[in-house]
Amino acid sequence: MIDFSLSPETENMRTMIHMMAESTMRPISREYDEREHEKPMDWFTMMWNATKGMISLGNEEKKATIGKKKPSERNLRTVVMTEELSWGDAGLYLSIPNAGLGGAAVSAAGTPEQRERFLTRFNEGEPKWGAMAITEPGCGSDSAAITTTAVRDGDHWVLNGAKIFCTSGLMAAEKSEGFVVVWATVDKSAGRAGIKAFIVDHHTPGMTVAKVENKLGIRASDTAMLIFEDCRILLDNILGSPEVKQSTEGFKGVMATFDATRPIVASIAIGVGRAAVDFVQEVFVKEGITIRYDTPPSQLTTRERDFMEMEANLQAARLLTWRAAWMMDHGMHNNLEASMAKAKAGLAVTQVTQKAVELLGPLGYSRKLLLEKWMRDAKINDIFEGTQQINLLIVARRILGYSSQELS
Amino acid sequence: MINFQPTEEQQLIRDTVASFAREQVRLVAREADESGTIPETLIQQAWELGLVQSTIPEVFGGTGEKPSAITGALVCEELGWGDLSIALLLLAPWLITQPVTILGTEEQQRQVLPTYTGQEFTAGTAAVMEPRFGFAINALATIATGQNGGFVLNGAKCFVPLAADARHILVYARSDDGLSAFIVPQGTPGLTIVEREKNMGLKAVATYELALNNCLVPLAAQIHGDFSPLLNRSRVAMAALAVGVARAASEYARDYAKERHAFGTAIAQKQAIAFMLAEMAIEIDATRLLTWEAAWKIDQGQVATREACLAKNYAANMVLKVTDNAVQILGGHGYIRDHLVELWLRNGRGFATFEGLAMV
């Protein structure tokens, strides 16, 4: 039966997380935007203690959700919580110590032994970070063009190459006992089939952080360049089979991680967008501006029209995102729906925050308020975890029944 | 708890209406638009699906299903996919039966509802819109004045589907209590069916202008109460119909783009076209979910004005964009009346204007 209400448990959790976002993230939001590359260590410790084992993607379940019989609320709950935290501050949310995208990959594709070895550490001790390194200076969305190599040498894989735009890469590789999941090719001639994912533990010799980027927004989150020079890791640190098959099934398996993470990233976008919409609404209330929802569009003021469009766009993105998460919880394949949600959310929040700045005029443009920051933070959602265009391409292939060769 | 799946029963209704739309409605859509008439046999077949009768209480001859806005939205989308004009004709009786069922007194229900439970299609309708600049449902110019133990209605109405054949016309007017609706039987003195309208779209379904000149109705003809749930039902219906029209256009354009070759490949293999199709698909799904959410709130008995209005406005913009894109993807062929996309664009343009043309 069609139902748009959250379960009481999820609703409670949402309220709790929202209070935490409001009381601990908002007060330091501007500070860590201005002081890029400095870290809110006290806040990290607080978040680590409050959320370890709860927020990270990989800790609490031992099996990938796809194909599972019993429906759960796990993915839906994750997107709801992510929205609240990103409402607090998207940059801070991305910097929360947890297993992150690297953890998601280990959780989805790792063996029980690997999950034990790499994920249990996120339930104990000091704050830790997991990260994922895919993008290279010469390739982004076209991840099949990866040039980082993994060569087998006795009991080890030897990694060589350069990775960029690795979220929390600094914290995962050098500032905690975390790990980085690195995509590399074991056989360049095999194309996609040769791409494998490898787990590189923190402080592994041969892995260095070469640079931490200066960014337009989400400045509280570090975005690192990692260099691998004869970086040796255990044979057991490969995710999935080392075998290079003729088919691209292995690659597809890694790509399937995105079906789980795209709704989460979409909910980051929604959180930022909602921060802006909530703020504009507060200002409207203070200024005595009411929204006459039941008035014909031709008779609305520009402010009313703009605001209603912002609200509808945001809600449309949220419902697409909830649907994608709900499908995962029910063991349905959501490749199409996850990309729909991500494409819509990234674009919607970019438009919503830009319009919010316009509606507030000089106040919107000022760094005294957070609106201009939210606009800067929002833009990344249209880019990372698959640009809007890549997600449109995936949607187009799916609705047209085309392979990546037929529609590239 | 969050769920995006209709019930089995709803899915059955949806499938039944979908195959009717595919096998019957769509096939006559062009001819109906050109000739301005919808085949009697089709209307009768649709009547036998029992969509109208099902929501009328058993005591009045119906099957007594509780009117569900979600079920209604599913029906509207499928019929709208088939053809908007035909959908509006088939659903017109709901414009009288739903308000009477939901807000009417028992006496009004006894007077009106049995008329719409017979073996043959029976036209009923409502008069909401007015032919004037600045029309708004919450500021009607049609006035009901209390007089001699009844009401006198004065004003002008437009976009009244099937007015010439309708057994009852529910006339919305401003009274001392604010917004009211009045059950006006066909032939009531002072009610004049002015003429069949000529519009850009909706050419297959007969819509009329009405004139009300000192039209006297008894006190018992007045339906009053909180109309916002009914208006929200109408907004959900319009949004769902828009989703249906948009889906028709996007599917047609998708199939055409896979067939049509240029520069050595199907045009669907060009990103310029593929991205348009992807955006159309995303916006259609997004609008459907907004519509379902508003419908769900209505079914829960919650105030749904904000959600219903957001969904309706969003749908009106979406259907225009999607149908326009469909014409664009077909290029010159999209402009020729051999293809249905131009019809969908004409019909789609109306949603920003339409108010109260259908109700779930």
Chai-1 contact restraints between the chains, C-beta under 6 A:
chainA,res_idxA,chainB,res_idxB,connection_type,confidence,min_distance_angstrom,max_distance_angstrom,comment,restraint_id
A,M1,B,N3,contact,1.0,0.0,6.0,A-B,restraint_1
A,M1,B,T7,contact,1.0,0.0,6.0,A-B,restraint_2
A,I2,B,N3,contact,1.0,0.0,6.0,A-B,restraint_3
A,I2,B,P6,contact,1.0,0.0,6.0,A-B,restraint_4
A,I2,B,I70,contact,1.0,0.0,6.0,A-B,restraint_5
A,I2,B,W292,contact,1.0,0.0,6.0,A-B,restraint_6
A,I2,B,W296,contact,1.0,0.0,6.0,A-B,restraint_7
A,D3,B,M1,contact,1.0,0.0,6.0,A-B,restraint_8
A,D3,B,N3,contact,1.0,0.0,6.0,A-B,restraint_9
A,F4,B,E293,contact,1.0,0.0,6.0,A-B,restraint_10
A,F4,B,W296,contact,1.0,0.0,6.0,A-B,restraint_11
A,S7,B,M1,contact,1.0,0.0,6.0,A-B,restraint_12
A,L76,B,I2,contact,1.0,0.0,6.0,A-B,restraint_13
A,Y293,B,T305,contact,1.0,0.0,6.0,A-B,restraint_14
A,Y293,B,R306,contact,1.0,0.0,6.0,A-B,restraint_15
A,Y293,B,C309,contact,1.0,0.0,6.0,A-B,restraint_16
A,D294,B,T305,contact,1.0,0.0,6.0,A-B,restraint_17
A,D294,B,C309,contact,1.0,0.0,6.0,A-B,restraint_18
A,P296,B,A136,contact,1.0,0.0,6.0,A-B,restraint_19
A,P297,B,N313,contact,1.0,0.0,6.0,A-B,restraint_20
A,P297,B,A352,contact,1.0,0.0,6.0,A-B,restraint_21
A,A312,B,L310,contact,1.0,0.0,6.0,A-B,restraint_22
A,A312,B,Y314,contact,1.0,0.0,6.0,A-B,restraint_23
A,A316,B,A286,contact,1.0,0.0,6.0,A-B,restraint_24
A,A316,B,L290,contact,1.0,0.0,6.0,A-B,restraint_25
A,L319,B,L289,contact,1.0,0.0,6.0,A-B,restraint_26
A,L320,B,A286,contact,1.0,0.0,6.0,A-B,restraint_27
A,R323,B,F4,contact,1.0,0.0,6.0,A-B,restraint_28
A,W326,B,I2,contact,1.0,0.0,6.0,A-B,restraint_29
A,W326,B,F4,contact,1.0,0.0,6.0,A-B,restraint_30
A,M340,B,I282,contact,1.0,0.0,6.0,A-B,restraint_31
A,K344,B,I282,contact,1.0,0.0,6.0,A-B,restraint_32
A,L392,B,F275,contact,1.0,0.0,6.0,A-B,restraint_33
A,L392,B,A278,contact,1.0,0.0,6.0,A-B,restraint_34
A,V395,B,A278,contact,1.0,0.0,6.0,A-B,restraint_35
A,A396,B,A274,contact,1.0,0.0,6.0,A-B,restraint_36
A,A396,B,L277,contact,1.0,0.0,6.0,A-B,restraint_37
A,A396,B,A278,contact,1.0,0.0,6.0,A-B,restraint_38
A,I399,B,A281,contact,1.0,0.0,6.0,A-B,restraint_39
A,L400,B,A268,contact,1.0,0.0,6.0,A-B,restraint_40
A,L407,B,Q269,contact,1.0,0.0,6.0,A-B,restraint_41
A,L407,B,A274,contact,1.0,0.0,6.0,A-B,restraint_42
